[in-house]
Amino acid sequence: MKPVLLTALAVILSACSGPPAIEAGRDPADANAWAPSVRYVPVTAGTVDYRPVDPKPWTERNERVAPKTGSD
């Protein structure tokens, strides 16, 4: 019975302690901390222009996709 009481006491006492202080680097609230400079990048950088263009001649396009005749 004593191990159960000791375990219960350990659980109760560990619940009373505060969370551990976890630090993973410099304090983000430090105003004197170094930060890399920000550079401007336009929102449209790397996009492709999709403006409408004049249509190509339809006869050339049809000949390109038409089945080849006489070459069987």
N, CA, C and O atoms as a MOPAC input file, in Angstrom:
PM7 MOZYME 1SCF
protein

 N      0.82200 1    -1.20100 1     0.00000 1
 C      0.00000 1     0.00000 1     0.00000 1
 C      0.85500 1     1.24900 1     0.00000 1
 O      0.43400 1     2.29300 1    -0.49800 1
 N      2.06200 1     1.15100 1     0.55900 1
 C      2.91800 1     2.32500 1     0.63000 1
 C      3.37000 1     2.83100 1    -0.75700 1
 O      3.44100 1     4.04400 1    -0.95300 1
 N      3.67800 1     1.94500 1    -1.72400 1
 C      4.06300 1     2.47000 1    -3.04600 1
 C      2.94200 1     3.27100 1    -3.70000 1
 O      3.21500 1     4.24800 1    -4.39700 1
 N      1.70800 1     2.88500 1    -3.49300 1
 C      0.58200 1     3.62100 1    -4.06000 1
 C      0.49200 1     5.00700 1    -3.43900 1
 O      0.26500 1     5.99300 1    -4.14000 1
 N      0.66900 1     5.08200 1    -2.11800 1
 C      0.61700 1     6.38200 1    -1.43500 1
 C      1.78000 1     7.27800 1    -1.87700 1
 O      1.60600 1     8.47900 1    -2.08800 1
 N      2.95300 1     6.68200 1    -2.01100 1
 C      4.10100 1     7.47700 1    -2.46300 1
 C      3.91200 1     7.98300 1    -3.89500 1
 O      4.28100 1     9.11400 1    -4.21400 1
 N      3.34300 1     7.15100 1    -4.74100 1
 C      3.07600 1     7.56700 1    -6.12400 1
 C      2.04200 1     8.67200 1    -6.15500 1
 O      2.20300 1     9.64600 1    -6.89100 1
 N      0.98500 1     8.54400 1    -5.37400 1
 C     -0.05000 1     9.58000 1    -5.32800 1
 C      0.52000 1    10.88200 1    -4.78400 1
 O      0.19100 1    11.95800 1    -5.28400 1
 N      1.37200 1    10.79500 1    -3.76200 1
 C      1.99600 1    11.98900 1    -3.20200 1
 C      2.91100 1    12.64800 1    -4.23300 1
 O      2.94700 1    13.87400 1    -4.33000 1
 N      3.64600 1    11.85400 1    -4.99600 1
 C      4.53700 1    12.41000 1    -6.02100 1
 C      3.73700 1    13.11100 1    -7.12100 1
 O      4.13600 1    14.17100 1    -7.60400 1
 N      2.61900 1    12.52300 1    -7.51200 1
 C      1.77500 1    13.13600 1    -8.54000 1
 C      1.18400 1    14.44600 1    -8.03900 1
 O      1.15400 1    15.43200 1    -8.77600 1
 N      0.72400 1    14.46900 1    -6.82300 1
 C      0.12900 1    15.68500 1    -6.25500 1
 C      1.18400 1    16.78700 1    -6.12800 1
 O      0.92000 1    17.94100 1    -6.46600 1
 N      2.36900 1    16.43700 1    -5.64400 1
 C      3.41700 1    17.45000 1    -5.48700 1
 C      3.94100 1    17.94600 1    -6.83000 1
 O      4.29500 1    19.11800 1    -6.95800 1
 N      3.99500 1    17.07500 1    -7.82800 1
 C      4.47500 1    17.52200 1    -9.14800 1
 C      3.45700 1    18.43900 1    -9.82100 1
 O      3.82800 1    19.28200 1   -10.63800 1
 N      2.17800 1    18.28000 1    -9.48400 1
 C      1.15600 1    19.15700 1   -10.05300 1
 C      1.24900 1    20.55800 1    -9.47300 1
 O      0.78500 1    21.51400 1   -10.09400 1
 N      1.84100 1    20.69500 1    -8.29200 1
 C      1.95800 1    22.00500 1    -7.65700 1
 C      3.11800 1    22.82900 1    -8.22600 1
 O      3.13600 1    24.05100 1    -8.07900 1
 N      4.06200 1    22.18600 1    -8.85800 1
 C      5.19500 1    22.93600 1    -9.39300 1
 C      4.79500 1    23.59600 1   -10.71100 1
 O      3.90800 1    23.11500 1   -11.41600 1
 N      5.44900 1    24.68100 1   -11.02400 1
 C      5.15200 1    25.40200 1   -12.25100 1
 C      5.76600 1    24.71600 1   -13.46100 1
 O      6.59800 1    23.82200 1   -13.30800 1
 N      5.36900 1    25.12000 1   -14.65400 1
 C      5.93800 1    24.51100 1   -15.85400 1
 C      7.41500 1    24.89400 1   -15.98900 1
 O      7.80900 1    25.97700 1   -15.55600 1
 N      8.21400 1    24.04600 1   -16.56700 1
 C      9.63800 1    24.36400 1   -16.71700 1
 C      9.83100 1    25.50500 1   -17.71600 1
 O      9.07800 1    25.63500 1   -18.68100 1
 N     10.82800 1    26.31000 1   -17.47500 1
 C     11.12000 1    27.41900 1   -18.37100 1
 C     11.85200 1    26.87400 1   -19.59400 1
 O     12.99000 1    26.41400 1   -19.49700 1
 N     11.19200 1    26.93100 1   -20.73300 1
 C     11.77900 1    26.43000 1   -21.97200 1
 C     12.25000 1    27.62600 1   -22.78900 1
 O     11.45600 1    28.48700 1   -23.16800 1
 N     13.53400 1    27.66700 1   -23.05100 1
 C     14.09400 1    28.75300 1   -23.84500 1
 C     14.81100 1    28.15600 1   -25.04200 1
 O     15.61100 1    27.23100 1   -24.90100 1
 N     14.52700 1    28.67600 1   -26.19100 1
 C     15.13800 1    28.15000 1   -27.41600 1
 C     15.83900 1    29.27100 1   -28.17000 1
 O     15.64700 1    29.41700 1   -29.37800 1
 N     16.62000 1    30.03600 1   -27.49900 1
 C     17.33200 1    31.11400 1   -28.17200 1
 C     17.16500 1    32.42000 1   -27.43500 1
 O     16.92200 1    32.45200 1   -26.22800 1
 N     17.29800 1    33.48400 1   -28.17400 1
 C     17.18700 1    34.81300 1   -27.56600 1
 C     15.75100 1    35.15900 1   -27.26000 1
 O     14.81800 1    34.58900 1   -27.82500 1
 N     15.59200 1    36.10500 1   -26.35800 1
 C     14.26900 1    36.55900 1   -25.95300 1
 C     13.64500 1    37.38000 1   -27.08000 1
 O     14.24600 1    38.36800 1   -27.50200 1
 N     12.47300 1    37.01600 1   -27.58200 1
 C     11.86300 1    37.77700 1   -28.66700 1
 C     11.39400 1    39.16500 1   -28.24600 1
 O     11.13600 1    40.01200 1   -29.10200 1
 N     11.28200 1    39.41000 1   -26.94800 1
 C     10.86000 1    40.72100 1   -26.48100 1
 C     12.02700 1    41.69400 1   -26.35800 1
 O     11.81600 1    42.86500 1   -26.04100 1
 N     13.25300 1    41.23400 1   -26.60400 1
 C     14.44200 1    42.08800 1   -26.50600 1
 C     14.50800 1    43.01300 1   -27.71200 1
 O     14.66100 1    42.55300 1   -28.84300 1
 N     14.39200 1    44.31100 1   -27.47500 1
 C     14.40100 1    45.28600 1   -28.56600 1
 C     15.78600 1    45.44400 1   -29.17400 1
 O     15.89800 1    45.92400 1   -30.30200 1
 N     16.83000 1    45.06400 1   -28.47900 1
 C     18.18800 1    45.20500 1   -28.98900 1
 C     18.69100 1    43.95000 1   -29.69600 1
 O     19.85100 1    43.89800 1   -30.10600 1
 N     17.85900 1    42.96500 1   -29.84100 1
 C     18.25600 1    41.72100 1   -30.49900 1
 C     18.45700 1    41.97200 1   -31.99000 1
 O     17.74500 1    42.76600 1   -32.60600 1
 N     19.45500 1    41.26800 1   -32.56300 1
 C     19.73800 1    41.42700 1   -33.98700 1
 C     18.66900 1    40.71000 1   -34.81100 1
 O     18.20600 1    39.62500 1   -34.45800 1
 N     18.29900 1    41.34000 1   -35.90100 1
 C     17.34500 1    40.73300 1   -36.83900 1
 C     17.82100 1    41.03000 1   -38.24500 1
 O     18.35100 1    42.11400 1   -38.48700 1
 N     17.65400 1    40.10500 1   -39.18500 1
 C     18.09300 1    40.36000 1   -40.55000 1
 C     17.26000 1    41.47600 1   -41.17700 1
 O     16.08500 1    41.65200 1   -40.85600 1
 N     17.89500 1    42.21900 1   -42.07400 1
 C     17.18100 1    43.31500 1   -42.71900 1
 C     16.15000 1    42.76000 1   -43.69400 1
 O     16.33100 1    41.69100 1   -44.27600 1
 N     15.09300 1    43.49200 1   -43.85300 1
 C     14.00600 1    43.07300 1   -44.72400 1
 C     14.23900 1    43.68000 1   -46.09900 1
 O     14.55000 1    44.86600 1   -46.21400 1
 N     14.09000 1    42.86400 1   -47.14500 1
 C     14.23200 1    43.39600 1   -48.49600 1
 C     12.88600 1    43.31000 1   -49.19600 1
 O     12.07700 1    42.42300 1   -48.92100 1
 N     12.66800 1    44.24000 1   -50.09500 1
 C     11.39500 1    44.32000 1   -50.79200 1
 C     11.34800 1    43.30600 1   -51.92800 1
 O     12.26600 1    43.23000 1   -52.74400 1
 N     10.28100 1    42.53500 1   -51.97200 1
 C     10.03600 1    41.61200 1   -53.07600 1
 C      8.61900 1    41.88100 1   -53.56200 1
 O      7.67100 1    41.76600 1   -52.78500 1
 N      8.45600 1    42.23900 1   -54.84600 1
 C      7.10300 1    42.50400 1   -55.34400 1
 C      6.21700 1    41.26100 1   -55.25500 1
 O      6.69300 1    40.12900 1   -55.34300 1
 N      4.94600 1    41.49700 1   -55.08100 1
 C      3.99800 1    40.40100 1   -54.96700 1
 C      3.92700 1    39.61800 1   -56.27100 1
 O      3.71500 1    38.40600 1   -56.25100 1
 N      4.09800 1    40.28600 1   -57.39200 1
 C      3.96300 1    39.63800 1   -58.69000 1
 C      5.27600 1    39.07800 1   -59.21600 1
 O      5.35200 1    38.73100 1   -60.39500 1
 N      6.29700 1    38.97800 1   -58.40200 1
 C      7.57900 1    38.44900 1   -58.85400 1
 C      7.43300 1    36.97900 1   -59.22300 1
 O      6.89600 1    36.19100 1   -58.44500 1
 N      7.90500 1    36.61300 1   -60.39700 1
 C      7.87300 1    35.22600 1   -60.82700 1
 C      6.57900 1    34.77700 1   -61.47200 1
 O      6.42000 1    33.58800 1   -61.75100 1
 N      5.65500 1    35.68000 1   -61.71700 1
 C      4.40700 1    35.27400 1   -62.35500 1
 C      4.53700 1    35.36800 1   -63.87400 1
 O      5.42400 1    36.04800 1   -64.39000 1
 N      3.65700 1    34.68800 1   -64.57000 1
 C      3.64400 1    34.67000 1   -66.02600 1
 C      2.55100 1    35.60900 1   -66.50800 1
 O      1.48100 1    35.69000 1   -65.90500 1
 N      2.82100 1    36.30400 1   -67.57800 1
 C      1.85400 1    37.24400 1   -68.14300 1
 C      0.81500 1    36.46900 1   -68.95400 1
 O      1.16600 1    35.78300 1   -69.91400 1
 N     -0.44800 1    36.57100 1   -68.57900 1
 C     -1.52600 1    35.86700 1   -69.26900 1
 C     -2.48300 1    36.84000 1   -69.95100 1
 O     -3.69800 1    36.64400 1   -69.91300 1
 N     -1.95600 1    37.86100 1   -70.56000 1
 C     -2.81300 1    38.80900 1   -71.26900 1
 C     -3.31400 1    38.18600 1   -72.56400 1
 O     -2.62700 1    37.35300 1   -73.15500 1
 N     -4.50100 1    38.57800 1   -73.01100 1
 C     -5.01600 1    38.03600 1   -74.26900 1
 C     -4.12500 1    38.44400 1   -75.45100 1
 O     -3.56500 1    39.54000 1   -75.48000 1
 N     -4.01100 1    37.54500 1   -76.40900 1
 C     -3.23700 1    37.81300 1   -77.62200 1
 C     -4.12500 1    37.58200 1   -78.83100 1
 O     -5.19600 1    36.98400 1   -78.72600 1
 N     -3.67600 1    38.05500 1   -79.96100 1
 C     -4.42600 1    37.83900 1   -81.19700 1
 C     -4.41900 1    36.35100 1   -81.53800 1
 O     -3.43000 1    35.66200 1   -81.28700 1
 N     -5.51800 1    35.85300 1   -82.10900 1
 C     -5.55200 1    34.43200 1   -82.45800 1
 C     -4.60500 1    34.13100 1   -83.61900 1
 O     -4.34800 1    34.98400 1   -84.46900 1
 N     -4.09800 1    32.91000 1   -83.63400 1
 C     -3.22900 1    32.47800 1   -84.72000 1
 C     -4.09600 1    32.04800 1   -85.89800 1
 O     -5.28200 1    31.77100 1   -85.72500 1
 N     -3.51500 1    31.98900 1   -87.09200 1
 C     -4.31000 1    31.55400 1   -88.25300 1
 C     -4.86300 1    30.13900 1   -88.04300 1
 O     -4.11300 1    29.22500 1   -87.70100 1
 N     -6.16300 1    29.95900 1   -88.24600 1
 C     -6.79900 1    28.68500 1   -87.94200 1
 C     -6.39500 1    27.59300 1   -88.90800 1
 O     -6.41600 1    26.41900 1   -88.53900 1
 N     -6.02500 1    27.93700 1   -90.13800 1
 C     -5.65800 1    26.88700 1   -91.09600 1
 C     -4.37500 1    26.18400 1   -90.66800 1
 O     -4.27500 1    24.96300 1   -90.78100 1
 N     -3.40300 1    26.93100 1   -90.18400 1
 C     -2.16100 1    26.30400 1   -89.72400 1
 C     -2.41000 1    25.41400 1   -88.51000 1
 O     -1.83100 1    24.33400 1   -88.39700 1
 N     -3.24900 1    25.86100 1   -87.62800 1
 C     -3.52900 1    25.07100 1   -86.42800 1
 C     -4.28200 1    23.79300 1   -86.78000 1
 O     -4.02100 1    22.73900 1   -86.20000 1
 N     -5.21400 1    23.88100 1   -87.72900 1
 C     -5.96500 1    22.69600 1   -88.13300 1
 C     -5.05900 1    21.69000 1   -88.83000 1
 O     -5.20100 1    20.48600 1   -88.61400 1
 N     -4.13800 1    22.15300 1   -89.65500 1
 C     -3.23900 1    21.24200 1   -90.35700 1
 C     -2.29900 1    20.52900 1   -89.38600 1
 O     -1.90500 1    19.38800 1   -89.62500 1
 N     -1.95200 1    21.18300 1   -88.32400 1
 C     -1.05500 1    20.57800 1   -87.33900 1
 C     -1.71200 1    19.42200 1   -86.58500 1
 O     -1.04000 1    18.44600 1   -86.25000 1
 N     -3.02100 1    19.51700 1   -86.31400 1
 C     -3.70000 1    18.49200 1   -85.53400 1
 C     -4.49000 1    17.50800 1   -86.39300 1
 O     -4.99500 1    16.51200 1   -85.87600 1
 N     -4.60400 1    17.76600 1   -87.68100 1
 C     -5.36300 1    16.87200 1   -88.56100 1
 C     -4.61500 1    15.56500 1   -88.76200 1
 O     -3.38400 1    15.55200 1   -88.74100 1
 N     -5.33600 1    14.46200 1   -88.95600 1
 C     -4.66700 1    13.19400 1   -89.22900 1
 C     -3.90600 1    13.23800 1   -90.55300 1
 O     -4.34800 1    13.85300 1   -91.52400 1
 N     -2.77900 1    12.58800 1   -90.56800 1
 C     -1.96300 1    12.56100 1   -91.78800 1
 C     -2.58000 1    11.54400 1   -92.76400 1
 O     -2.83700 1    10.39900 1   -92.39400 1
 N     -2.80600 1    11.96200 1   -93.97400 1
 C     -3.39500 1    11.05900 1   -94.97500 1
 C     -2.34400 1    10.66700 1   -96.00400 1
 O     -1.47700 1    11.46700 1   -96.35700 1
 N     -2.42900 1     9.44100 1   -96.47500 1
 C     -1.51500 1     8.96500 1   -97.51600 1
 C     -0.21100 1     8.44000 1   -96.99200 1
 O      0.59200 1     7.94900 1   -97.78600 1
 N      0.05600 1     8.51000 1   -95.70800 1
 C      1.32600 1     8.03200 1   -95.18700 1
 C      1.16600 1     6.67500 1   -94.50900 1
 O      2.06400 1     6.24000 1   -93.78800 1
 N      0.01600 1     5.98500 1   -94.73000 1
 C     -0.22500 1     4.67300 1   -94.09700 1
 C      0.60100 1     3.61200 1   -94.68900 1
 O      0.51800 1     2.45800 1   -94.26900 1

